[in-house]
Each structure stands twice: as structure tokens, then as C-alpha cells.
């Protein structure tokens, strides 16, 4: 099972999706167990994406979608997204 979310609007930003993932991890009471590191995922804008790590395994990511991804899906505004492998928490 996975948890995923996205937000698309003119002001969508890394800060917005970071606050969402922080709230999710805090509500699950696992914020201290998760390491957040810069992501190398090509679907995200370099420097505006992060991976969620637990026990050395990538269990999720969040960040701003790269303009090439937006174009490929016909999206015309900035978009942020997150995905978390619910079953690996």
C-alpha cells in the first residue's frame, strides 16, 4: 500500500509539500525514525526534492515535479507531490 498526494497551483512549492509530509510523519509518530535526504530522482526539480529513508531503504519521496514531467502530462502550473510506502512503515 502507498500513500500519495499532489497539489497543483501557481504557488505550489517544496515548502508546501515538505509541511505536508512532516505533518503525516508526525501524526504517525514516526518523524524521528525517518531520514530525509536530497533526492536524485529525475522526476523532481534538482534541489527541490527529497527521499524518505528508513533503515537504509527508500520508502518514499516528495518534491516539486520537473518541468519535463509537467509538460509530458500536459500540466500548466507548478506541481508538488509525495509518495510513501505505507506498508514499510
ZIWOHU-V379735 format. One record per run of one state. SS is the DSSP state (helix for helix, strand for strand, loop for the rest). FROM is the first residue (numbers start at 1). LEN is the number of residues. Records with the same first field share a line. If there is no record, write none. Layout:
SS = FROM-LEN ; FROM-LEN
//
This chain:
loop = 1-1 ; 9-5 ; 28-3 ; 34-1 ; 39-5 ; 55-2 ; 66-1 ; 73-6 ; 89-1
strand = 2-7 ; 35-4 ; 44-11 ; 57-9 ; 79-7
helix = 14-14 ; 31-3 ; 67-6 ; 86-3
//
